[in-house]
Amino acid sequence: MLVVTTPTLEGKEIVEYRGLVTGEAIMGANLFKDLFANIRDIVGGRSATYERELVRAKEFAIAEMVAQAEQLGCNAVVGVDLDYETISPGGGGSMLMVCVSGTAVRIR
C-alpha cells in the first residue's frame, strides 16, 4: 500500500478514486510521564517518552486509514494529511491525538 502526501504518484496512473479514508488515535499520557516531561521542559531537552507516544499514535492512525483503504479494494492513499493535537479532557491529564486522512485510490 502506497501512502503519500502528494495528490498524484509519479510514474503511476490513478485509475479509480474510491473516497475519503481516515484514521484516529488518542493516546493517554499518565501522571508520571507528564511529570517527567514537565521537568524535561524546565531543564531543556527532548521528551523521549512523548516522542515515542507520538510515533505510536501516528503509526496506529495510519494503519487504521490503510485498513479502510484496503476494505475499499484500493492499493494507495494519496493527499494524506496528518494533524496532531493535545487534549485535556475534563481538565485532567493530557492526551495526544493524531488524525490522518487521505483519498483511497486504485493505481496501476
Beta strands, then each sheet from edge to edge (+ up, - down):
strand 1: 2-3
strand 2: 14-28
strand 3: 76-87
strand 4: 95-107
sheet 1: 1+ 3+ 4- 2+
end
